[in-house]
Amino acid sequence: MNPQLAAASVLILTLTTVTLGYAFACWVWPFKSCPRCEGSGKRPSPSGRAFKLCRRCEGTGRRLRAGRWIYNRFAGIRRDAR
Ligand SMILES: [Zn+2]
């Protein structure tokens, strides 16, 4: 095995491991906390005494992770194809 091939193999193996690790993480933990309201689901008024529900996450305080969103899109396409 020549050095370039060995380097390419290590690179591909690393990328595959990272991708599979991220896919697994998105499967087990599909949500992240909302960056707008920091997971509280609330947006405080300037006085700080009143609040409204966060529009970004609709008051849930959670957002779907990018990897899971992509998976859901593909799952939807597959479902619609039948
Ligand atoms: Zn939010």
PDB file of the backbone (N, CA, C, O) and the ligand in Angstrom, with CONECT records:
HET     ZN  A 101       1
ATOM      1  N   MET A   1       0.841  -1.198   0.000  1.00  0.00           N
ATOM      2  CA  MET A   1       0.000   0.000   0.000  1.00  0.00           C
ATOM      3  C   MET A   1       0.879   1.251   0.000  1.00  0.00           C
ATOM      4  O   MET A   1       1.743   1.394   0.864  1.00  0.00           O
ATOM      5  N   ASN A   2       0.670   2.159  -0.957  1.00  0.00           N
ATOM      6  CA  ASN A   2       1.498   3.369  -1.007  1.00  0.00           C
ATOM      7  C   ASN A   2       0.980   4.432  -0.030  1.00  0.00           C
ATOM      8  O   ASN A   2      -0.167   4.362   0.411  1.00  0.00           O
ATOM      9  N   PRO A   3       1.825   5.414   0.305  1.00  0.00           N
ATOM     10  CA  PRO A   3       1.443   6.398   1.344  1.00  0.00           C
ATOM     11  C   PRO A   3       0.181   7.187   1.006  1.00  0.00           C
ATOM     12  O   PRO A   3      -0.631   7.467   1.888  1.00  0.00           O
ATOM     13  N   GLN A   4       0.009   7.553  -0.291  1.00  0.00           N
ATOM     14  CA  GLN A   4      -1.185   8.332  -0.643  1.00  0.00           C
ATOM     15  C   GLN A   4      -2.462   7.527  -0.392  1.00  0.00           C
ATOM     16  O   GLN A   4      -3.451   8.048   0.123  1.00  0.00           O
ATOM     17  N   LEU A   5      -2.417   6.250  -0.765  1.00  0.00           N
ATOM     18  CA  LEU A   5      -3.580   5.383  -0.588  1.00  0.00           C
ATOM     19  C   LEU A   5      -3.892   5.202   0.898  1.00  0.00           C
ATOM     20  O   LEU A   5      -5.052   5.191   1.310  1.00  0.00           O
ATOM     21  N   ALA A   6      -2.828   5.061   1.689  1.00  0.00           N
ATOM     22  CA  ALA A   6      -3.009   4.910   3.137  1.00  0.00           C
ATOM     23  C   ALA A   6      -3.639   6.168   3.717  1.00  0.00           C
ATOM     24  O   ALA A   6      -4.555   6.079   4.536  1.00  0.00           O
ATOM     25  N   ALA A   7      -3.157   7.350   3.300  1.00  0.00           N
ATOM     26  CA  ALA A   7      -3.698   8.615   3.794  1.00  0.00           C
ATOM     27  C   ALA A   7      -5.162   8.764   3.387  1.00  0.00           C
ATOM     28  O   ALA A   7      -5.994   9.184   4.191  1.00  0.00           O
ATOM     29  N   ALA A   8      -5.475   8.416   2.130  1.00  0.00           N
ATOM     30  CA  ALA A   8      -6.852   8.514   1.639  1.00  0.00           C
ATOM     31  C   ALA A   8      -7.759   7.564   2.416  1.00  0.00           C
ATOM     32  O   ALA A   8      -8.895   7.912   2.740  1.00  0.00           O
ATOM     33  N   SER A   9      -7.260   6.369   2.713  1.00  0.00           N
ATOM     34  CA  SER A   9      -8.052   5.393   3.464  1.00  0.00           C
ATOM     35  C   SER A   9      -8.378   5.913   4.856  1.00  0.00           C
ATOM     36  O   SER A   9      -9.510   5.792   5.323  1.00  0.00           O
ATOM     37  N   VAL A  10      -7.366   6.498   5.524  1.00  0.00           N
ATOM     38  CA  VAL A  10      -7.563   7.050   6.872  1.00  0.00           C
ATOM     39  C   VAL A  10      -8.592   8.173   6.813  1.00  0.00           C
ATOM     40  O   VAL A  10      -9.472   8.260   7.669  1.00  0.00           O
ATOM     41  N   LEU A  11      -8.478   9.038   5.795  1.00  0.00           N
ATOM     42  CA  LEU A  11      -9.401  10.169   5.645  1.00  0.00           C
ATOM     43  C   LEU A  11     -10.839   9.676   5.457  1.00  0.00           C
ATOM     44  O   LEU A  11     -11.760  10.147   6.125  1.00  0.00           O
ATOM     45  N   ILE A  12     -11.014   8.729   4.544  1.00  0.00           N
ATOM     46  CA  ILE A  12     -12.352   8.205   4.258  1.00  0.00           C
ATOM     47  C   ILE A  12     -12.923   7.511   5.487  1.00  0.00           C
ATOM     48  O   ILE A  12     -14.104   7.668   5.798  1.00  0.00           O
ATOM     49  N   LEU A  13     -12.090   6.742   6.188  1.00  0.00           N
ATOM     50  CA  LEU A  13     -12.525   6.045   7.394  1.00  0.00           C
ATOM     51  C   LEU A  13     -12.956   7.041   8.469  1.00  0.00           C
ATOM     52  O   LEU A  13     -13.971   6.841   9.136  1.00  0.00           O
ATOM     53  N   THR A  14     -12.180   8.113   8.631  1.00  0.00           N
ATOM     54  CA  THR A  14     -12.508   9.145   9.622  1.00  0.00           C
ATOM     55  C   THR A  14     -13.830   9.821   9.285  1.00  0.00           C
ATOM     56  O   THR A  14     -14.690   9.978  10.151  1.00  0.00           O
ATOM     57  N   LEU A  15     -13.994  10.227   8.009  1.00  0.00           N
ATOM     58  CA  LEU A  15     -15.227  10.893   7.582  1.00  0.00           C
ATOM     59  C   LEU A  15     -16.439   9.989   7.770  1.00  0.00           C
ATOM     60  O   LEU A  15     -17.498  10.437   8.209  1.00  0.00           O
ATOM     61  N   THR A  16     -16.272   8.707   7.432  1.00  0.00           N
ATOM     62  CA  THR A  16     -17.365   7.745   7.588  1.00  0.00           C
ATOM     63  C   THR A  16     -17.749   7.606   9.059  1.00  0.00           C
ATOM     64  O   THR A  16     -18.930   7.593   9.405  1.00  0.00           O
ATOM     65  N   THR A  17     -16.727   7.501   9.928  1.00  0.00           N
ATOM     66  CA  THR A  17     -16.981   7.345  11.364  1.00  0.00           C
ATOM     67  C   THR A  17     -17.705   8.570  11.920  1.00  0.00           C
ATOM     68  O   THR A  17     -18.670   8.435  12.673  1.00  0.00           O
ATOM     69  N   VAL A  18     -17.239   9.768  11.549  1.00  0.00           N
ATOM     70  CA  VAL A  18     -17.853  11.011  12.038  1.00  0.00           C
ATOM     71  C   VAL A  18     -19.297  11.115  11.544  1.00  0.00           C
ATOM     72  O   VAL A  18     -20.193  11.475  12.308  1.00  0.00           O
ATOM     73  N   THR A  19     -19.520  10.798  10.258  1.00  0.00           N
ATOM     74  CA  THR A  19     -20.869  10.876   9.685  1.00  0.00           C
ATOM     75  C   THR A  19     -21.818   9.903  10.364  1.00  0.00           C
ATOM     76  O   THR A  19     -22.942  10.263  10.716  1.00  0.00           O
ATOM     77  N   LEU A  20     -21.359   8.662  10.549  1.00  0.00           N
ATOM     78  CA  LEU A  20     -22.200   7.660  11.202  1.00  0.00           C
ATOM     79  C   LEU A  20     -22.459   8.030  12.660  1.00  0.00           C
ATOM     80  O   LEU A  20     -23.555   7.814  13.177  1.00  0.00           O
ATOM     81  N   GLY A  21     -21.448   8.586  13.315  1.00  0.00           N
ATOM     82  CA  GLY A  21     -21.592   9.028  14.705  1.00  0.00           C
ATOM     83  C   GLY A  21     -22.625  10.130  14.817  1.00  0.00           C
ATOM     84  O   GLY A  21     -23.456  10.119  15.726  1.00  0.00           O
ATOM     85  N   TYR A  22     -22.577  11.092  13.888  1.00  0.00           N
ATOM     86  CA  TYR A  22     -23.548  12.194  13.878  1.00  0.00           C
ATOM     87  C   TYR A  22     -24.952  11.680  13.577  1.00  0.00           C
ATOM     88  O   TYR A  22     -25.924  12.109  14.198  1.00  0.00           O
ATOM     89  N   ALA A  23     -25.054  10.753  12.614  1.00  0.00           N
ATOM     90  CA  ALA A  23     -26.355  10.180  12.265  1.00  0.00           C
ATOM     91  C   ALA A  23     -26.940   9.443  13.470  1.00  0.00           C
ATOM     92  O   ALA A  23     -28.136   9.539  13.744  1.00  0.00           O
ATOM     93  N   PHE A  24     -26.085   8.704  14.189  1.00  0.00           N
ATOM     94  CA  PHE A  24     -26.541   7.988  15.384  1.00  0.00           C
ATOM     95  C   PHE A  24     -26.997   8.983  16.451  1.00  0.00           C
ATOM     96  O   PHE A  24     -28.031   8.784  17.088  1.00  0.00           O
ATOM     97  N   ALA A  25     -26.227  10.050  16.642  1.00  0.00           N
ATOM     98  CA  ALA A  25     -26.575  11.070  17.642  1.00  0.00           C
ATOM     99  C   ALA A  25     -27.898  11.736  17.300  1.00  0.00           C
ATOM    100  O   ALA A  25     -28.697  12.015  18.193  1.00  0.00           O
ATOM    101  N   CYS A  26     -28.142  11.995  16.012  1.00  0.00           N
ATOM    102  CA  CYS A  26     -29.401  12.618  15.592  1.00  0.00           C
ATOM    103  C   CYS A  26     -30.577  11.663  15.750  1.00  0.00           C
ATOM    104  O   CYS A  26     -31.721  12.095  15.894  1.00  0.00           O
ATOM    105  N   TRP A  27     -30.292  10.360  15.724  1.00  0.00           N
ATOM    106  CA  TRP A  27     -31.342   9.365  15.903  1.00  0.00           C
ATOM    107  C   TRP A  27     -31.726   9.275  17.378  1.00  0.00           C
ATOM    108  O   TRP A  27     -32.907   9.201  17.716  1.00  0.00           O
ATOM    109  N   VAL A  28     -30.713   9.281  18.259  1.00  0.00           N
ATOM    110  CA  VAL A  28     -30.956   9.145  19.698  1.00  0.00           C
ATOM    111  C   VAL A  28     -31.426  10.470  20.296  1.00  0.00           C
ATOM    112  O   VAL A  28     -32.352  10.489  21.107  1.00  0.00           O
ATOM    113  N   TRP A  29     -30.790  11.588  19.898  1.00  0.00           N
ATOM    114  CA  TRP A  29     -31.135  12.910  20.423  1.00  0.00           C
ATOM    115  C   TRP A  29     -31.566  13.804  19.264  1.00  0.00           C
ATOM    116  O   TRP A  29     -30.760  14.595  18.775  1.00  0.00           O
ATOM    117  N   PRO A  30     -32.832  13.697  18.807  1.00  0.00           N
ATOM    118  CA  PRO A  30     -33.256  14.443  17.611  1.00  0.00           C
ATOM    119  C   PRO A  30     -33.417  15.949  17.821  1.00  0.00           C
ATOM    120  O   PRO A  30     -33.527  16.698  16.850  1.00  0.00           O
ATOM    121  N   PHE A  31     -33.430  16.399  19.075  1.00  0.00           N
ATOM    122  CA  PHE A  31     -33.679  17.827  19.325  1.00  0.00           C
ATOM    123  C   PHE A  31     -32.461  18.518  19.919  1.00  0.00           C
ATOM    124  O   PHE A  31     -31.624  17.903  20.578  1.00  0.00           O
ATOM    125  N   LYS A  32     -32.394  19.827  19.659  1.00  0.00           N
ATOM    126  CA  LYS A  32     -31.459  20.690  20.370  1.00  0.00           C
ATOM    127  C   LYS A  32     -32.305  21.796  20.987  1.00  0.00           C
ATOM    128  O   LYS A  32     -33.442  22.022  20.572  1.00  0.00           O
ATOM    129  N   SER A  33     -31.743  22.490  21.987  1.00  0.00           N
ATOM    130  CA  SER A  33     -32.536  23.561  22.587  1.00  0.00           C
ATOM    131  C   SER A  33     -32.570  24.743  21.627  1.00  0.00           C
ATOM    132  O   SER A  33     -31.610  25.005  20.904  1.00  0.00           O
ATOM    133  N   CYS A  34     -33.704  25.454  21.637  1.00  0.00           N
ATOM    134  CA  CYS A  34     -33.927  26.557  20.712  1.00  0.00           C
ATOM    135  C   CYS A  34     -32.905  27.667  20.967  1.00  0.00           C
ATOM    136  O   CYS A  34     -32.765  28.107  22.109  1.00  0.00           O
ATOM    137  N   PRO A  35     -32.193  28.129  19.949  1.00  0.00           N
ATOM    138  CA  PRO A  35     -31.199  29.182  20.172  1.00  0.00           C
ATOM    139  C   PRO A  35     -31.823  30.541  20.488  1.00  0.00           C
ATOM    140  O   PRO A  35     -31.185  31.372  21.134  1.00  0.00           O
ATOM    141  N   ARG A  36     -33.055  30.782  20.044  1.00  0.00           N
ATOM    142  CA  ARG A  36     -33.704  32.068  20.258  1.00  0.00           C
ATOM    143  C   ARG A  36     -34.091  32.262  21.728  1.00  0.00           C
ATOM    144  O   ARG A  36     -33.829  33.317  22.306  1.00  0.00           O
ATOM    145  N   CYS A  37     -34.714  31.242  22.331  1.00  0.00           N
ATOM    146  CA  CYS A  37     -35.194  31.364  23.710  1.00  0.00           C
ATOM    147  C   CYS A  37     -34.352  30.532  24.674  1.00  0.00           C
ATOM    148  O   CYS A  37     -34.672  30.456  25.860  1.00  0.00           O
ATOM    149  N   GLU A  38     -33.290  29.912  24.186  1.00  0.00           N
ATOM    150  CA  GLU A  38     -32.380  29.074  24.982  1.00  0.00           C
ATOM    151  C   GLU A  38     -33.109  27.937  25.691  1.00  0.00           C
ATOM    152  O   GLU A  38     -32.773  27.573  26.818  1.00  0.00           O
ATOM    153  N   GLY A  39     -34.118  27.380  25.006  1.00  0.00           N
ATOM    154  CA  GLY A  39     -34.797  26.197  25.508  1.00  0.00           C
ATOM    155  C   GLY A  39     -35.944  26.465  26.472  1.00  0.00           C
ATOM    156  O   GLY A  39     -36.606  25.523  26.909  1.00  0.00           O
ATOM    157  N   SER A  40     -36.197  27.723  26.814  1.00  0.00           N
ATOM    158  CA  SER A  40     -37.266  28.022  27.768  1.00  0.00           C
ATOM    159  C   SER A  40     -38.640  28.032  27.090  1.00  0.00           C
ATOM    160  O   SER A  40     -39.652  27.775  27.742  1.00  0.00           O
ATOM    161  N   GLY A  41     -38.680  28.329  25.781  1.00  0.00           N
ATOM    162  CA  GLY A  41     -39.958  28.423  25.075  1.00  0.00           C
ATOM    163  C   GLY A  41     -40.639  29.764  25.262  1.00  0.00           C
ATOM    164  O   GLY A  41     -41.716  29.993  24.713  1.00  0.00           O
ATOM    165  N   LYS A  42     -40.021  30.660  26.037  1.00  0.00           N
ATOM    166  CA  LYS A  42     -40.621  31.968  26.331  1.00  0.00           C
ATOM    167  C   LYS A  42     -39.755  33.103  25.810  1.00  0.00           C
ATOM    168  O   LYS A  42     -38.528  33.008  25.760  1.00  0.00           O
ATOM    169  N   ARG A  43     -40.435  34.185  25.422  1.00  0.00           N
ATOM    170  CA  ARG A  43     -39.743  35.422  25.039  1.00  0.00           C
ATOM    171  C   ARG A  43     -40.212  36.502  26.001  1.00  0.00           C
ATOM    172  O   ARG A  43     -41.381  36.883  25.954  1.00  0.00           O
ATOM    173  N   PRO A  44     -39.350  37.008  26.867  1.00  0.00           N
ATOM    174  CA  PRO A  44     -39.786  37.983  27.859  1.00  0.00           C
ATOM    175  C   PRO A  44     -40.062  39.346  27.231  1.00  0.00           C
ATOM    176  O   PRO A  44     -39.488  39.711  26.205  1.00  0.00           O
ATOM    177  N   SER A  45     -40.959  40.086  27.881  1.00  0.00           N
ATOM    178  CA  SER A  45     -41.226  41.467  27.473  1.00  0.00           C
ATOM    179  C   SER A  45     -40.072  42.336  27.987  1.00  0.00           C
ATOM    180  O   SER A  45     -39.297  41.888  28.831  1.00  0.00           O
ATOM    181  N   PRO A  46     -39.949  43.584  27.483  1.00  0.00           N
ATOM    182  CA  PRO A  46     -38.861  44.448  27.971  1.00  0.00           C
ATOM    183  C   PRO A  46     -38.880  44.650  29.486  1.00  0.00           C
ATOM    184  O   PRO A  46     -37.824  44.828  30.093  1.00  0.00           O
ATOM    185  N   SER A  47     -40.055  44.625  30.100  1.00  0.00           N
ATOM    186  CA  SER A  47     -40.132  44.808  31.555  1.00  0.00           C
ATOM    187  C   SER A  47     -39.638  43.561  32.289  1.00  0.00           C
ATOM    188  O   SER A  47     -39.201  43.641  33.438  1.00  0.00           O
ATOM    189  N   GLY A  48     -39.711  42.380  31.603  1.00  0.00           N
ATOM    190  CA  GLY A  48     -39.284  41.131  32.227  1.00  0.00           C
ATOM    191  C   GLY A  48     -40.374  40.465  33.042  1.00  0.00           C
ATOM    192  O   GLY A  48     -40.170  39.368  33.561  1.00  0.00           O
ATOM    193  N   ARG A  49     -41.529  41.106  33.166  1.00  0.00           N
ATOM    194  CA  ARG A  49     -42.593  40.545  34.000  1.00  0.00           C
ATOM    195  C   ARG A  49     -43.571  39.722  33.167  1.00  0.00           C
ATOM    196  O   ARG A  49     -44.222  38.819  33.691  1.00  0.00           O
ATOM    197  N   ALA A  50     -43.679  40.024  31.879  1.00  0.00           N
ATOM    198  CA  ALA A  50     -44.594  39.284  31.011  1.00  0.00           C
ATOM    199  C   ALA A  50     -43.771  38.532  29.977  1.00  0.00           C
ATOM    200  O   ALA A  50     -42.606  38.851  29.742  1.00  0.00           O
ATOM    201  N   PHE A  51     -44.384  37.543  29.371  1.00  0.00           N
ATOM    202  CA  PHE A  51     -43.689  36.830  28.302  1.00  0.00           C
ATOM    203  C   PHE A  51     -44.676  36.357  27.272  1.00  0.00           C
ATOM    204  O   PHE A  51     -45.873  36.254  27.538  1.00  0.00           O
ATOM    205  N   LYS A  52     -44.171  36.072  26.096  1.00  0.00           N
ATOM    206  CA  LYS A  52     -44.974  35.422  25.063  1.00  0.00           C
ATOM    207  C   LYS A  52     -44.251  34.158  24.658  1.00  0.00           C
ATOM    208  O   LYS A  52     -43.079  33.975  24.986  1.00  0.00           O
ATOM    209  N   LEU A  53     -44.950  33.277  23.940  1.00  0.00           N
ATOM    210  CA  LEU A  53     -44.319  32.052  23.489  1.00  0.00           C
ATOM    211  C   LEU A  53     -43.351  32.364  22.359  1.00  0.00           C
ATOM    212  O   LEU A  53     -43.628  33.209  21.507  1.00  0.00           O
ATOM    213  N   CYS A  54     -42.217  31.680  22.355  1.00  0.00           N
ATOM    214  CA  CYS A  54     -41.207  31.856  21.313  1.00  0.00           C
ATOM    215  C   CYS A  54     -41.796  31.423  19.974  1.00  0.00           C
ATOM    216  O   CYS A  54     -42.373  30.342  19.863  1.00  0.00           O
ATOM    217  N   ARG A  55     -41.648  32.273  18.960  1.00  0.00           N
ATOM    218  CA  ARG A  55     -42.229  31.940  17.650  1.00  0.00           C
ATOM    219  C   ARG A  55     -41.391  30.910  16.908  1.00  0.00           C
ATOM    220  O   ARG A  55     -41.924  30.119  16.130  1.00  0.00           O
ATOM    221  N   ARG A  56     -40.078  30.916  17.143  1.00  0.00           N
ATOM    222  CA  ARG A  56     -39.186  29.995  16.448  1.00  0.00           C
ATOM    223  C   ARG A  56     -39.512  28.538  16.779  1.00  0.00           C
ATOM    224  O   ARG A  56     -39.557  27.687  15.891  1.00  0.00           O
ATOM    225  N   CYS A  57     -39.741  28.257  18.076  1.00  0.00           N
ATOM    226  CA  CYS A  57     -39.984  26.874  18.503  1.00  0.00           C
ATOM    227  C   CYS A  57     -41.429  26.665  18.932  1.00  0.00           C
ATOM    228  O   CYS A  57     -41.780  25.582  19.401  1.00  0.00           O
ATOM    229  N   GLU A  58     -42.280  27.690  18.778  1.00  0.00           N
ATOM    230  CA  GLU A  58     -43.693  27.649  19.141  1.00  0.00           C
ATOM    231  C   GLU A  58     -43.896  27.271  20.605  1.00  0.00           C
ATOM    232  O   GLU A  58     -44.845  26.560  20.937  1.00  0.00           O
ATOM    233  N   GLY A  59     -43.018  27.739  21.474  1.00  0.00           N
ATOM    234  CA  GLY A  59     -43.168  27.549  22.911  1.00  0.00           C
ATOM    235  C   GLY A  59     -42.679  26.219  23.450  1.00  0.00           C
ATOM    236  O   GLY A  59     -42.763  25.971  24.653  1.00  0.00           O
ATOM    237  N   THR A  60     -42.163  25.350  22.571  1.00  0.00           N
ATOM    238  CA  THR A  60     -41.699  24.047  23.042  1.00  0.00           C
ATOM    239  C   THR A  60     -40.284  24.125  23.610  1.00  0.00           C
ATOM    240  O   THR A  60     -39.908  23.303  24.446  1.00  0.00           O
ATOM    241  N   GLY A  61     -39.502  25.100  23.166  1.00  0.00           N
ATOM    242  CA  GLY A  61     -38.113  25.234  23.612  1.00  0.00           C
ATOM    243  C   GLY A  61     -37.171  24.280  22.928  1.00  0.00           C
ATOM    244  O   GLY A  61     -35.993  24.212  23.281  1.00  0.00           O
ATOM    245  N   ARG A  62     -37.666  23.536  21.949  1.00  0.00           N
ATOM    246  CA  ARG A  62     -36.792  22.575  21.267  1.00  0.00           C
ATOM    247  C   ARG A  62     -36.858  22.764  19.762  1.00  0.00           C
ATOM    248  O   ARG A  62     -37.880  23.166  19.206  1.00  0.00           O
ATOM    249  N   ARG A  63     -35.750  22.467  19.126  1.00  0.00           N
ATOM    250  CA  ARG A  63     -35.648  22.561  17.676  1.00  0.00           C
ATOM    251  C   ARG A  63     -35.103  21.241  17.151  1.00  0.00           C
ATOM    252  O   ARG A  63     -34.258  20.609  17.784  1.00  0.00           O
ATOM    253  N   LEU A  64     -35.598  20.833  15.987  1.00  0.00           N
ATOM    254  CA  LEU A  64     -35.109  19.614  15.362  1.00  0.00           C
ATOM    255  C   LEU A  64     -33.692  19.850  14.857  1.00  0.00           C
ATOM    256  O   LEU A  64     -33.410  20.892  14.265  1.00  0.00           O
ATOM    257  N   ARG A  65     -32.797  18.889  15.086  1.00  0.00           N
ATOM    258  CA  ARG A  65     -31.415  19.035  14.622  1.00  0.00           C
ATOM    259  C   ARG A  65     -31.367  18.893  13.097  1.00  0.00           C
ATOM    260  O   ARG A  65     -32.225  18.251  12.492  1.00  0.00           O
ATOM    261  N   ALA A  66     -30.355  19.498  12.498  1.00  0.00           N
ATOM    262  CA  ALA A  66     -30.243  19.509  11.035  1.00  0.00           C
ATOM    263  C   ALA A  66     -30.219  18.091  10.462  1.00  0.00           C
ATOM    264  O   ALA A  66     -30.885  17.813   9.465  1.00  0.00           O
ATOM    265  N   GLY A  67     -29.452  17.195  11.093  1.00  0.00           N
ATOM    266  CA  GLY A  67     -29.343  15.824  10.589  1.00  0.00           C
ATOM    267  C   GLY A  67     -30.669  15.097  10.633  1.00  0.00           C
ATOM    268  O   GLY A  67     -30.994  14.341   9.718  1.00  0.00           O
ATOM    269  N   ARG A  68     -31.443  15.317  11.693  1.00  0.00           N
ATOM    270  CA  ARG A  68     -32.741  14.672  11.824  1.00  0.00           C
ATOM    271  C   ARG A  68     -33.747  15.289  10.847  1.00  0.00           C
ATOM    272  O   ARG A  68     -34.600  14.588  10.301  1.00  0.00           O
ATOM    273  N   TRP A  69     -33.643  16.604  10.631  1.00  0.00           N
ATOM    274  CA  TRP A  69     -34.526  17.292   9.688  1.00  0.00           C
ATOM    275  C   TRP A  69     -34.323  16.719   8.286  1.00  0.00           C
ATOM    276  O   TRP A  69     -35.287  16.459   7.567  1.00  0.00           O
ATOM    277  N   ILE A  70     -33.061  16.526   7.908  1.00  0.00           N
ATOM    278  CA  ILE A  70     -32.742  15.955   6.590  1.00  0.00           C
ATOM    279  C   ILE A  70     -33.295  14.533   6.494  1.00  0.00           C
ATOM    280  O   ILE A  70     -33.885  14.156   5.482  1.00  0.00           O
ATOM    281  N   TYR A  71     -33.096  13.739   7.567  1.00  0.00           N
ATOM    282  CA  TYR A  71     -33.608  12.363   7.579  1.00  0.00           C
ATOM    283  C   TYR A  71     -35.125  12.362   7.394  1.00  0.00           C
ATOM    284  O   TYR A  71     -35.667  11.588   6.606  1.00  0.00           O
ATOM    285  N   ASN A  72     -35.809  13.257   8.145  1.00  0.00           N
ATOM    286  CA  ASN A  72     -37.272  13.319   8.059  1.00  0.00           C
ATOM    287  C   ASN A  72     -37.725  13.708   6.660  1.00  0.00           C
ATOM    288  O   ASN A  72     -38.725  13.191   6.161  1.00  0.00           O
ATOM    289  N   ARG A  73     -36.991  14.619   6.024  1.00  0.00           N
ATOM    290  CA  ARG A  73     -37.345  15.025   4.658  1.00  0.00           C
ATOM    291  C   ARG A  73     -37.260  13.827   3.710  1.00  0.00           C
ATOM    292  O   ARG A  73     -38.159  13.595   2.902  1.00  0.00           O
ATOM    293  N   PHE A  74     -36.147  13.060   3.825  1.00  0.00           N
ATOM    294  CA  PHE A  74     -35.978  11.897   2.953  1.00  0.00           C
ATOM    295  C   PHE A  74     -37.016  10.822   3.263  1.00  0.00           C
ATOM    296  O   PHE A  74     -37.527  10.165   2.355  1.00  0.00           O
ATOM    297  N   ALA A  75     -37.325  10.644   4.551  1.00  0.00           N
ATOM    298  CA  ALA A  75     -38.333   9.661   4.958  1.00  0.00           C
ATOM    299  C   ALA A  75     -39.681  10.056   4.373  1.00  0.00           C
ATOM    300  O   ALA A  75     -40.459   9.198   3.955  1.00  0.00           O
ATOM    301  N   GLY A  76     -39.961  11.382   4.342  1.00  0.00           N
ATOM    302  CA  GLY A  76     -41.199  11.872   3.769  1.00  0.00           C
ATOM    303  C   GLY A  76     -41.280  11.611   2.288  1.00  0.00           C
ATOM    304  O   GLY A  76     -42.328  11.226   1.771  1.00  0.00           O
ATOM    305  N   ILE A  77     -40.149  11.825   1.590  1.00  0.00           N
ATOM    306  CA  ILE A  77     -40.107  11.576   0.138  1.00  0.00           C
ATOM    307  C   ILE A  77     -40.353  10.103  -0.139  1.00  0.00           C
ATOM    308  O   ILE A  77     -41.082   9.750  -1.066  1.00  0.00           O
ATOM    309  N   ARG A  78     -39.723   9.218   0.695  1.00  0.00           N
ATOM    310  CA  ARG A  78     -39.886   7.789   0.507  1.00  0.00           C
ATOM    311  C   ARG A  78     -41.341   7.388   0.750  1.00  0.00           C
ATOM    312  O   ARG A  78     -41.897   6.566   0.021  1.00  0.00           O
ATOM    313  N   ARG A  79     -41.956   7.982   1.790  1.00  0.00           N
ATOM    314  CA  ARG A  79     -43.332   7.656   2.127  1.00  0.00           C
ATOM    315  C   ARG A  79     -44.288   8.085   1.009  1.00  0.00           C
ATOM    316  O   ARG A  79     -45.216   7.363   0.645  1.00  0.00           O
ATOM    317  N   ASP A  80     -44.024   9.308   0.467  1.00  0.00           N
ATOM    318  CA  ASP A  80     -44.890   9.832  -0.585  1.00  0.00           C
ATOM    319  C   ASP A  80     -44.757   9.062  -1.889  1.00  0.00           C
ATOM    320  O   ASP A  80     -45.683   9.059  -2.699  1.00  0.00           O
ATOM    321  N   ALA A  81     -43.615   8.404  -2.106  1.00  0.00           N
ATOM    322  CA  ALA A  81     -43.369   7.701  -3.364  1.00  0.00           C
ATOM    323  C   ALA A  81     -44.240   6.450  -3.504  1.00  0.00           C
ATOM    324  O   ALA A  81     -44.526   6.008  -4.617  1.00  0.00           O
ATOM    325  N   ARG A  82     -44.662   5.880  -2.359  1.00  0.00           N
ATOM    326  CA  ARG A  82     -45.488   4.659  -2.415  1.00  0.00           C
ATOM    327  C   ARG A  82     -46.919   4.915  -2.857  1.00  0.00           C
ATOM    328  O   ARG A  82     -47.714   3.980  -2.946  1.00  0.00           O
TER     329      ARG A  82
HETATM  330 ZN    ZN A 101     -37.615  29.086  21.145  1.00  0.00          ZN2+
END
